[in-house]
């Protein structure tokens, strides 16, 4: 699963919502591993996208909330204790 999402992170087009399957898996991974889940997802999750962070020269998953606000990048070791960033 880690290899799948690592490759997905580096191949998915930027700023486009992920597919339904990847969305469901990312939500499940958040629910099982994030210590501040309520704070992270707020009223709900609308989508996940892959964004490029020029400061770190890497791609990261971003969470788009139901109220259209954007949560910060998915932190290292929060999704299934895996590092999703390419550092």
C-alpha positions as CSV (number, residue, x, y, z in Angstrom):
1,X,0.0,0.0,0.0
2,X,2.9,2.4,0.8
3,X,4.4,1.9,-2.6
4,X,1.0,2.4,-4.3
5,X,0.5,5.8,-2.6
6,X,4.1,6.9,-3.0
7,X,3.7,6.3,-6.8
8,X,0.3,7.8,-6.8
9,X,1.6,11.0,-5.1
10,X,4.3,11.4,-7.8
11,X,2.1,10.5,-10.8
12,X,-1.3,12.1,-10.0
13,X,-1.8,15.5,-11.7
14,X,-1.5,18.5,-9.4
15,X,-4.5,20.3,-7.9
16,X,-7.0,17.6,-9.1
17,X,-9.3,15.7,-6.7
18,X,-8.2,12.1,-6.2
19,X,-10.4,9.2,-7.3
20,X,-13.1,7.7,-5.1
21,X,-10.9,4.7,-4.2
22,X,-7.9,6.7,-3.1
23,X,-10.2,9.1,-1.3
24,X,-11.8,6.3,0.7
25,X,-8.4,4.8,1.6
26,X,-6.9,8.1,2.6
27,X,-9.9,8.8,4.9
28,X,-9.6,5.4,6.4
29,X,-5.9,5.9,7.0
30,X,-6.6,9.3,8.7
31,X,-9.3,7.8,10.9
32,X,-7.0,5.0,12.1
33,X,-3.8,7.0,12.7
34,X,-4.4,10.7,13.2
35,X,-4.4,11.8,16.9
36,X,-6.4,15.0,16.3
37,X,-8.9,13.7,13.7
38,X,-11.8,16.1,14.7
39,X,-9.5,19.1,14.4
40,X,-8.0,17.8,11.1
41,X,-11.3,17.1,9.2
42,X,-13.6,19.6,10.9
43,X,-17.1,19.3,9.4
44,X,-16.0,16.7,6.8
45,X,-13.7,16.0,3.9
46,X,-14.7,17.1,0.4
47,X,-11.6,15.9,-1.4
48,X,-7.9,15.2,-1.4
49,X,-5.5,16.7,-3.9
50,X,-1.8,16.5,-4.6
51,X,-0.1,19.9,-4.5
52,X,3.5,20.9,-5.1
53,X,5.3,22.8,-2.2
54,X,8.0,24.9,-3.8
55,X,9.6,25.7,-0.5
56,X,10.3,22.0,0.1
57,X,10.4,21.0,-3.6
58,X,8.1,18.1,-3.0
59,X,4.5,16.9,-3.6
60,X,2.1,16.4,-0.7
61,X,-1.5,15.4,-0.2
62,X,-3.8,18.2,0.9
63,X,-7.2,17.9,2.4
64,X,-10.1,20.0,1.1
65,X,-12.8,20.4,3.8
66,X,-16.5,20.5,3.2
67,X,-16.5,24.2,3.9
68,X,-14.0,24.7,1.0
69,X,-11.1,25.5,3.4
70,X,-7.9,23.7,2.8
71,X,-6.0,22.0,5.6
72,X,-2.2,22.0,5.7
73,X,-0.3,19.3,4.0
74,X,-0.7,15.7,5.3
75,X,2.0,15.5,7.9
76,X,4.7,12.9,7.9
77,X,3.9,9.7,9.7
78,X,0.2,10.6,10.0
79,X,-1.2,8.4,7.3
80,X,-0.6,4.9,8.5
81,X,2.7,5.9,10.0
82,X,4.2,6.4,6.6
83,X,6.2,9.3,5.1
84,X,4.2,10.5,2.1
85,X,6.5,13.3,1.2
86,X,9.4,13.0,-1.2
87,X,12.2,14.6,0.8
